[in-house]
Amino acid sequence: MTPEELFVGGVSVTLGVIAIAISIGNWKPCYRLPKVRWIESLGGRTAARWTYAVSGALLILLGIAIAAGATPRYGG
């Protein structure tokens, strides 16, 4: 693990935790973003909250993988 991997992984985990907190807390300012308003127009506030929650969980998993030193493997 290099310091760069730990930093990028930590930032990803932090952003994931923030996204989950937005989903749980239902913070109104965060739902004013154009893309989030588009999701909200399609499926309502519940769909937008689930989008935040799933995105946050994926960011946390990505951050853990990066911090652990996982790298993409290209066939060839």
MOPAC internal coordinates of N, CA, C and O (Angstrom, degrees):
PM7 1SCF
backbone

  N    0.0000 0     0.00 0     0.00 0    0    0    0
  C    1.4458 1     0.00 0     0.00 0    1    0    0
  C    1.5210 1   109.24 1     0.00 0    2    1    0
  O    1.2310 1   121.48 1   -55.24 1    3    2    1
  N    1.2997 1   114.78 1   124.76 1    3    2    1
  C    1.4529 1   119.48 1   177.11 1    5    3    2
  C    1.5298 1   108.95 1   -95.39 1    6    5    3
  O    1.2310 1   120.33 1   -18.29 1    7    6    5
  N    1.3206 1   116.98 1   161.71 1    7    6    5
  C    1.4631 1   119.31 1   177.44 1    9    7    6
  C    1.5310 1   112.54 1   -59.99 1   10    9    7
  O    1.2310 1   120.78 1   147.08 1   11   10    9
  N    1.3310 1   116.12 1   -32.92 1   11   10    9
  C    1.4619 1   119.57 1   179.10 1   13   11   10
  C    1.5298 1   111.23 1   -65.54 1   14   13   11
  O    1.2310 1   120.72 1   138.11 1   15   14   13
  N    1.3272 1   116.23 1   -41.89 1   15   14   13
  C    1.4663 1   119.96 1   178.49 1   17   15   14
  C    1.5188 1   110.90 1   -64.57 1   18   17   15
  O    1.2310 1   120.57 1   139.61 1   19   18   17
  N    1.3163 1   116.52 1   -40.39 1   19   18   17
  C    1.4645 1   119.80 1   178.13 1   21   19   18
  C    1.5191 1   111.00 1   -64.98 1   22   21   19
  O    1.2310 1   120.45 1   139.76 1   23   22   21
  N    1.3277 1   116.74 1   -40.24 1   23   22   21
  C    1.4639 1   119.93 1  -179.90 1   25   23   22
  C    1.5237 1   111.38 1   -65.29 1   26   25   23
  O    1.2310 1   120.62 1   129.47 1   27   26   25
  N    1.3255 1   116.43 1   -50.53 1   27   26   25
  C    1.4668 1   120.33 1  -178.84 1   29   27   26
  C    1.5245 1   110.13 1   -63.88 1   30   29   27
  O    1.2310 1   119.98 1   139.00 1   31   30   29
  N    1.3171 1   117.64 1   -41.00 1   31   30   29
  C    1.4594 1   120.74 1   177.17 1   33   31   30
  C    1.5166 1   111.56 1   -63.34 1   34   33   31
  O    1.2310 1   120.27 1   138.88 1   35   34   33
  N    1.3258 1   117.08 1   -41.12 1   35   34   33
  C    1.4599 1   120.93 1   178.40 1   37   35   34
  C    1.5113 1   112.90 1   -64.95 1   38   37   35
  O    1.2310 1   120.53 1   140.40 1   39   38   37
  N    1.3297 1   116.59 1   -39.60 1   39   38   37
  C    1.4664 1   120.23 1   177.49 1   41   39   38
  C    1.5249 1   110.02 1   -64.60 1   42   41   39
  O    1.2310 1   120.43 1   137.26 1   43   42   41
  N    1.3224 1   116.79 1   -42.74 1   43   42   41
  C    1.4603 1   120.74 1   179.32 1   45   43   42
  C    1.5276 1   111.52 1   -62.60 1   46   45   43
  O    1.2310 1   120.31 1   136.35 1   47   46   45
  N    1.3193 1   117.02 1   -43.65 1   47   46   45
  C    1.4663 1   120.52 1   178.61 1   49   47   46
  C    1.5252 1   110.30 1   -64.39 1   50   49   47
  O    1.2310 1   120.38 1   138.37 1   51   50   49
  N    1.3252 1   116.88 1   -41.63 1   51   50   49
  C    1.4678 1   120.71 1   179.27 1   53   51   50
  C    1.5231 1   111.15 1   -61.46 1   54   53   51
  O    1.2310 1   120.31 1   134.12 1   55   54   53
  N    1.3218 1   117.02 1   -45.88 1   55   54   53
  C    1.4684 1   120.03 1   178.35 1   57   55   54
  C    1.5259 1   111.57 1   -64.61 1   58   57   55
  O    1.2310 1   120.16 1   144.66 1   59   58   57
  N    1.3216 1   117.29 1   -35.34 1   59   58   57
  C    1.4566 1   120.86 1   176.85 1   61   59   58
  C    1.5190 1   111.99 1   -64.90 1   62   61   59
  O    1.2310 1   120.61 1   138.44 1   63   62   61
  N    1.3213 1   116.44 1   -41.56 1   63   62   61
  C    1.4628 1   120.26 1   178.24 1   65   63   62
  C    1.5248 1   110.22 1   -65.39 1   66   65   63
  O    1.2310 1   120.35 1   140.23 1   67   66   65
  N    1.3304 1   116.93 1   -39.77 1   67   66   65
  C    1.4646 1   120.27 1   177.58 1   69   67   66
  C    1.5210 1   110.52 1   -63.08 1   70   69   67
  O    1.2310 1   120.00 1   137.27 1   71   70   69
  N    1.3433 1   117.60 1   -42.73 1   71   70   69
  C    1.4639 1   120.69 1   179.74 1   73   71   70
  C    1.5243 1   111.28 1   -62.92 1   74   73   71
  O    1.2310 1   120.08 1   139.77 1   75   74   73
  N    1.3200 1   117.45 1   -40.23 1   75   74   73
  C    1.4638 1   120.10 1   178.19 1   77   75   74
  C    1.5284 1   109.91 1   -67.78 1   78   77   75
  O    1.2310 1   120.46 1   141.55 1   79   78   77
  N    1.3320 1   116.73 1   -38.45 1   79   78   77
  C    1.4684 1   119.51 1   177.62 1   81   79   78
  C    1.5264 1   111.20 1   -63.80 1   82   81   79
  O    1.2310 1   120.29 1   142.62 1   83   82   81
  N    1.3286 1   117.05 1   -37.38 1   83   82   81
  C    1.4726 1   120.71 1   176.17 1   85   83   82
  C    1.5198 1   109.77 1   -62.79 1   86   85   83
  O    1.2310 1   120.82 1   137.55 1   87   86   85
  N    1.3232 1   116.04 1   -42.45 1   87   86   85
  C    1.4638 1   120.24 1  -179.82 1   89   87   86
  C    1.5184 1   111.49 1   -63.99 1   90   89   87
  O    1.2310 1   120.37 1   133.84 1   91   90   89
  N    1.3269 1   116.90 1   -46.16 1   91   90   89
  C    1.4564 1   120.62 1  -177.63 1   93   91   90
  C    1.5262 1   111.13 1   -70.50 1   94   93   91
  O    1.2310 1   121.02 1   137.21 1   95   94   93
  N    1.3508 1   115.65 1   -42.79 1   95   94   93
  C    1.4593 1   120.08 1  -176.28 1   97   95   94
  C    1.5118 1   114.82 1   -78.41 1   98   97   95
  O    1.2310 1   120.42 1   165.24 1   99   98   97
  N    1.3476 1   116.81 1   -14.76 1   99   98   97
  C    1.4588 1   121.75 1   179.66 1  101   99   98
  C    1.5364 1   110.73 1    54.16 1  102  101   99
  O    1.2310 1   120.66 1  -131.73 1  103  102  101
  N    1.3446 1   116.35 1    48.27 1  103  102  101
  C    1.4555 1   122.34 1  -176.97 1  105  103  102
  C    1.5160 1   110.71 1   -72.46 1  106  105  103
  O    1.2310 1   120.41 1   -66.08 1  107  106  105
  N    1.3125 1   116.83 1   113.92 1  107  106  105
  C    1.4599 1   122.54 1  -173.86 1  109  107  106
  C    1.5288 1   114.53 1   -57.92 1  110  109  107
  O    1.2310 1   118.46 1   139.39 1  111  110  109
  N    1.3424 1   120.55 1   -40.61 1  111  110  109
  C    1.4703 1   118.58 1  -179.15 1  113  111  110
  C    1.5258 1   113.48 1   -60.11 1  114  113  111
  O    1.2310 1   120.07 1   150.47 1  115  114  113
  N    1.3080 1   117.47 1   -29.53 1  115  114  113
  C    1.4597 1   120.76 1  -177.80 1  117  115  114
  C    1.5279 1   112.40 1   -76.45 1  118  117  115
  O    1.2310 1   120.28 1   166.90 1  119  118  117
  N    1.3028 1   117.08 1   -13.10 1  119  118  117
  C    1.4648 1   120.54 1  -179.94 1  121  119  118
  C    1.5263 1   111.57 1   -98.22 1  122  121  119
  O    1.2310 1   120.02 1  -167.16 1  123  122  121
  N    1.3270 1   117.56 1    12.84 1  123  122  121
  C    1.4611 1   121.59 1   177.49 1  125  123  122
  C    1.5195 1   112.30 1   -94.85 1  126  125  123
  O    1.2310 1   120.08 1   174.67 1  127  126  125
  N    1.3118 1   117.44 1    -5.33 1  127  126  125
  C    1.4607 1   120.75 1   178.64 1  129  127  126
  C    1.5341 1   109.63 1   -65.55 1  130  129  127
  O    1.2310 1   120.17 1   -38.02 1  131  130  129
  N    1.3324 1   117.29 1   141.98 1  131  130  129
  C    1.4720 1   119.77 1  -175.66 1  133  131  130
  C    1.5266 1   114.02 1   -56.09 1  134  133  131
  O    1.2310 1   119.69 1   136.08 1  135  134  133
  N    1.3264 1   118.19 1   -43.92 1  135  134  133
  C    1.4726 1   119.99 1  -178.67 1  137  135  134
  C    1.5322 1   111.01 1   -66.61 1  138  137  135
  O    1.2310 1   120.58 1   142.03 1  139  138  137
  N    1.3107 1   116.50 1   -37.97 1  139  138  137
  C    1.4602 1   120.08 1   179.56 1  141  139  138
  C    1.5295 1   109.56 1   -69.69 1  142  141  139
  O    1.2310 1   120.20 1   141.56 1  143  142  141
  N    1.3222 1   117.23 1   -38.44 1  143  142  141
  C    1.4720 1   119.67 1   176.69 1  145  143  142
  C    1.5242 1   110.85 1   -64.12 1  146  145  143
  O    1.2310 1   120.23 1   146.47 1  147  146  145
  N    1.3350 1   117.17 1   -33.53 1  147  146  145
  C    1.4599 1   120.40 1   177.18 1  149  147  146
  C    1.5306 1   110.08 1   -65.88 1  150  149  147
  O    1.2310 1   120.42 1   134.73 1  151  150  149
  N    1.3321 1   116.80 1   -45.27 1  151  150  149
  C    1.4706 1   120.43 1   177.55 1  153  151  150
  C    1.5204 1   109.77 1   -62.40 1  154  153  151
  O    1.2310 1   120.84 1   139.62 1  155  154  153
  N    1.3358 1   116.00 1   -40.38 1  155  154  153
  C    1.4635 1   120.39 1   179.50 1  157  155  154
  C    1.5299 1   111.45 1   -64.71 1  158  157  155
  O    1.2310 1   120.25 1   145.21 1  159  158  157
  N    1.3332 1   117.13 1   -34.79 1  159  158  157
  C    1.4658 1   119.32 1   178.34 1  161  159  158
  C    1.5230 1   111.70 1   -69.63 1  162  161  159
  O    1.2310 1   120.23 1   151.33 1  163  162  161
  N    1.3291 1   117.16 1   -28.67 1  163  162  161
  C    1.4633 1   120.55 1   179.33 1  165  163  162
  C    1.5205 1   112.71 1   -79.02 1  166  165  163
  O    1.2310 1   120.40 1   135.05 1  167  166  165
  N    1.3477 1   116.85 1   -44.95 1  167  166  165
  C    1.4573 1   118.80 1  -172.54 1  169  167  166
  C    1.5152 1   115.65 1  -128.39 1  170  169  167
  O    1.2310 1   120.27 1  -174.17 1  171  170  169
  N    1.3229 1   117.09 1     5.83 1  171  170  169
  C    1.4569 1   119.47 1   179.85 1  173  171  170
  C    1.5227 1   112.16 1    86.98 1  174  173  171
  O    1.2310 1   121.31 1    -1.53 1  175  174  173
  N    1.3186 1   115.10 1   178.47 1  175  174  173
  C    1.4619 1   121.19 1  -177.89 1  177  175  174
  C    1.5206 1   111.40 1   -63.40 1  178  177  175
  O    1.2310 1   120.34 1   146.39 1  179  178  177
  N    1.3275 1   116.96 1   -33.61 1  179  178  177
  C    1.4626 1   119.92 1  -179.77 1  181  179  178
  C    1.5267 1   110.84 1   -62.09 1  182  181  179
  O    1.2310 1   120.17 1   137.81 1  183  182  181
  N    1.3115 1   117.29 1   -42.19 1  183  182  181
  C    1.4674 1   120.35 1   178.51 1  185  183  182
  C    1.5204 1   110.99 1   -64.75 1  186  185  183
  O    1.2310 1   120.19 1   140.95 1  187  186  185
  N    1.3123 1   117.25 1   -39.05 1  187  186  185
  C    1.4647 1   120.46 1   178.81 1  189  187  186
  C    1.5273 1   110.52 1   -66.60 1  190  189  187
  O    1.2310 1   120.43 1   140.47 1  191  190  189
  N    1.3179 1   116.78 1   -39.53 1  191  190  189
  C    1.4668 1   120.02 1   178.38 1  193  191  190
  C    1.5242 1   111.10 1   -65.95 1  194  193  191
  O    1.2310 1   120.33 1   138.99 1  195  194  193
  N    1.3255 1   116.98 1   -41.01 1  195  194  193
  C    1.4644 1   120.44 1   177.44 1  197  195  194
  C    1.5272 1   110.34 1   -64.56 1  198  197  195
  O    1.2310 1   120.12 1   142.95 1  199  198  197
  N    1.3137 1   117.38 1   -37.05 1  199  198  197
  C    1.4603 1   120.68 1   178.17 1  201  199  198
  C    1.5202 1   110.43 1   -62.24 1  202  201  199
  O    1.2310 1   120.61 1   134.92 1  203  202  201
  N    1.3454 1   116.43 1   -45.08 1  203  202  201
  C    1.4610 1   120.10 1   176.03 1  205  203  202
  C    1.5303 1   110.96 1   -60.73 1  206  205  203
  O    1.2310 1   119.98 1   136.31 1  207  206  205
  N    1.3189 1   117.64 1   -43.69 1  207  206  205
  C    1.4611 1   121.24 1  -177.00 1  209  207  206
  C    1.5288 1   111.50 1   -65.55 1  210  209  207
  O    1.2310 1   120.27 1   134.17 1  211  210  209
  N    1.3182 1   117.09 1   -45.83 1  211  210  209
  C    1.4677 1   120.60 1  -179.65 1  213  211  210
  C    1.5275 1   110.41 1   -66.92 1  214  213  211
  O    1.2310 1   120.34 1   138.27 1  215  214  213
  N    1.3238 1   116.95 1   -41.73 1  215  214  213
  C    1.4641 1   120.12 1   177.65 1  217  215  214
  C    1.5238 1   110.51 1   -61.29 1  218  217  215
  O    1.2310 1   120.56 1   137.97 1  219  218  217
  N    1.3162 1   116.53 1   -42.03 1  219  218  217
  C    1.4580 1   120.26 1   178.33 1  221  219  218
  C    1.5112 1   112.22 1   -62.81 1  222  221  219
  O    1.2310 1   120.34 1   136.54 1  223  222  221
  N    1.3218 1   116.96 1   -43.46 1  223  222  221
  C    1.4708 1   120.41 1   179.17 1  225  223  222
  C    1.5273 1   110.74 1   -63.39 1  226  225  223
  O    1.2310 1   120.30 1   139.14 1  227  226  225
  N    1.3286 1   117.02 1   -40.86 1  227  226  225
  C    1.4643 1   120.06 1   178.45 1  229  227  226
  C    1.5225 1   111.49 1   -66.11 1  230  229  227
  O    1.2310 1   120.28 1   141.45 1  231  230  229
  N    1.3313 1   117.08 1   -38.55 1  231  230  229
  C    1.4597 1   119.76 1   177.05 1  233  231  230
  C    1.5280 1   111.68 1   -64.46 1  234  233  231
  O    1.2310 1   120.43 1   140.88 1  235  234  233
  N    1.3148 1   116.78 1   -39.12 1  235  234  233
  C    1.4626 1   120.09 1   177.58 1  237  235  234
  C    1.5265 1   110.32 1   -63.75 1  238  237  235
  O    1.2310 1   120.16 1   134.33 1  239  238  237
  N    1.3193 1   117.31 1   -45.67 1  239  238  237
  C    1.4708 1   120.28 1   178.44 1  241  239  238
  C    1.5244 1   111.47 1   -62.78 1  242  241  239
  O    1.2310 1   120.39 1   138.87 1  243  242  241
  N    1.3241 1   116.86 1   -41.13 1  243  242  241
  C    1.4581 1   120.93 1   177.89 1  245  243  242
  C    1.5264 1   110.73 1   -63.01 1  246  245  243
  O    1.2310 1   120.54 1   136.54 1  247  246  245
  N    1.3240 1   116.58 1   -43.46 1  247  246  245
  C    1.4530 1   120.07 1   179.41 1  249  247  246
  C    1.5107 1   112.91 1   -62.67 1  250  249  247
  O    1.2310 1   120.64 1   139.57 1  251  250  249
  N    1.3150 1   116.38 1   -40.43 1  251  250  249
  C    1.4686 1   120.09 1   177.86 1  253  251  250
  C    1.5285 1   110.01 1   -65.04 1  254  253  251
  O    1.2310 1   120.43 1   138.01 1  255  254  253
  N    1.3204 1   116.79 1   -41.99 1  255  254  253
  C    1.4672 1   120.45 1   179.65 1  257  255  254
  C    1.5286 1   110.88 1   -63.93 1  258  257  255
  O    1.2310 1   120.32 1   136.92 1  259  258  257
  N    1.3263 1   116.99 1   -43.08 1  259  258  257
  C    1.4655 1   120.12 1   179.90 1  261  259  258
  C    1.5229 1   110.32 1   -65.61 1  262  261  259
  O    1.2310 1   120.37 1   134.66 1  263  262  261
  N    1.3279 1   116.90 1   -45.34 1  263  262  261
  C    1.4664 1   120.39 1  -179.25 1  265  263  262
  C    1.5254 1   111.46 1   -64.28 1  266  265  263
  O    1.2310 1   120.25 1   151.29 1  267  266  265
  N    1.3276 1   117.12 1   -28.71 1  267  266  265
  C    1.4640 1   120.84 1   178.81 1  269  267  266
  C    1.5202 1   112.33 1   -80.02 1  270  269  267
  O    1.2310 1   120.49 1   172.77 1  271  270  269
  N    1.3341 1   116.67 1    -7.23 1  271  270  269
  C    1.4565 1   119.95 1   176.78 1  273  271  270
  C    1.5071 1   114.99 1    95.98 1  274  273  271
  O    1.2310 1   119.67 1  -166.41 1  275  274  273
  N    1.3194 1   118.24 1    13.59 1  275  274  273
  C    1.4638 1   120.26 1   178.79 1  277  275  274
  C    1.5308 1   109.59 1   -67.67 1  278  277  275
  O    1.2310 1   120.80 1   -43.11 1  279  278  277
  N    1.3031 1   116.07 1   136.89 1  279  278  277
  C    1.4522 1   121.14 1   177.95 1  281  279  278
  C    1.5268 1   109.05 1  -130.08 1  282  281  279
  O    1.2310 1   120.43 1   -27.48 1  283  282  281
  N    1.3239 1   116.78 1   152.52 1  283  282  281
  C    1.4653 1   118.62 1   178.32 1  285  283  282
  C    1.5345 1   110.24 1   -69.38 1  286  285  283
  O    1.2310 1   121.11 1   -36.49 1  287  286  285
  N    1.3043 1   115.48 1   143.51 1  287  286  285
  C    1.4511 1   120.52 1   177.85 1  289  287  286
  C    1.5107 1   108.30 1  -111.37 1  290  289  287
  O    1.2310 1   121.71 1   -58.39 1  291  290  289
  N    1.2985 1   114.32 1   121.61 1  291  290  289
  C    1.4521 1   120.08 1  -179.05 1  293  291  290
  C    1.5178 1   108.69 1  -101.48 1  294  293  291
  O    1.2310 1   121.02 1   -51.16 1  295  294  293
  N    1.3143 1   115.65 1   128.84 1  295  294  293
  C    1.4540 1   119.48 1   178.45 1  297  295  294
  C    1.5127 1   109.86 1   -77.81 1  298  297  295
  O    1.2310 1   120.67 1   -47.57 1  299  298  297
  N    1.2982 1   116.33 1   132.43 1  299  298  297
  C    1.4444 1   116.84 1   177.92 1  301  299  298
  C    1.4507 1   115.57 1   150.11 1  302  301  299
  O    1.2310 1   120.10 1   180.00 1  303  302  301

